Amino acid sequence: MSCGLGGLNKSPNGVVIGLVQLQLPIVKTKDDLKKQTDRIVKLVGKARRNLGTMDLVVFPEYMLQGLSMDTTDEVLCDRHGPEMKACAKACADHKIWGCFSIMERNPDAPEHPFNVGIIFDDQGTEVLYYRKLHPWVPVEPWAPGNLGIPVIDGPNGCKLALIICHDGMFPEMARECAYKGAEIMIRTAGYTAPIRHAWKITNQSNAFQNLMITASVCMCGSDGDFDSMGEGMICQFDGTVLVEGGGRPDEIITGEVRPDLVREARIHWGVENNIYQLGHRAYVAVKGGARDCPYTFMQDLVNEKYRLPWEDDVKHMDGRYFGFEPPTQEYSSE
């Protein structure tokens, strides 16, 4: 189950991950965006020099734009724009996989960009593109993701997924990653200090409930208004914390994980093999287990009828509390 001394002693089946507790930037202009991109590129090089065994370097949500929630076109990015091209080149130059974050222009609703995570392999090829499904409402103005959660073949043959920040507060997100085969789930975030406890327990529970490794990191330090917490964290598939960072900006938290042991546990565990048992209830009493769906909320979500008993009393149902005008656009999954 090792961390291999932070990845210094890499095993043949291991994947070494580096989590960058990136200093929270102030980005207000196109020039600021370019300088921050250059800084990210340099940190990719630092990651490689820091640890020659590192397979994957992970940067947090908001790595380019900071926490301003600025939706002006000047500081937004495109999927194949210069910022991501520079990151892709850095991965190729240093022969390392990289996970990055952008706020992406949304042509259908320019005032509501997409919050996007992108992974490049060690050749600089884009292998994962994900739009955040659960923006942190009512604080964030981002459009809801509409492409689901991709699971890819990652470094050293692992199965890899990415979710972003608030996504991880919904157990359904981690379950979806694991259900689609993910052995490692990355979670990038910009969270500030009040979320510290919830951050830790959800990283651990997401791991344990799904027999899945979680690797999570926040922005770090202060921009003069906000204080992000860093808290790079790798959790083993049994929910134990493998490595954990603190609040030092630009520190790279490293650890080796073993996807092969995830595969072994998912096959051989009986007690607490929860992701299997969810769909095979009481298999000791019933052949193959009960395979129905006894959960009303799941059925209602599928039928677009999700409604809480206290729904009429909920006070915050749009972004007005944080200065955003009520939306007029209806959601479309297209």
Salt bridges, closest charged atoms under 4 A:
ASP31 OD2 - LYS35 NZ 3.25
ASP38 OD2 - LYS34 NZ 2.84
ASP55 OD1 - LYS10 NZ 2.77
GLU61 OE2 - LYS132 NZ 2.94
ASP73 OD1 - ARG105 NE 2.60
ASP78 OD2 - ARG105 NH1 2.98
ASP93 OD2 - LYS89 NZ 2.71
GLU104 OE1 - ARG131 NE 3.98
GLU126 OE2 - ARG79 NH2 2.47
GLU140 OE1 - LYS132 NZ 2.84
ASP153 OD1 - LYS159 NZ 2.34
GLU183 OE2 - ARG263 NE 2.78
GLU231 OE2 - ARG196 NE 2.70
GLU231 OE1 - LYS200 NZ 4.00
GLU244 OE2 - LYS200 NZ 3.23
ASP250 OD2 - ARG39 NH2 2.23
GLU251 OE1 - ARG248 NE 3.56
ASP260 OD2 - ARG258 NH2 2.70
ASP292 OD1 - ARG281 NH2 2.67
ASP312 OD1 - ARG307 NH2 2.37
ASP318 OD2 - ARG320 NH2 2.88
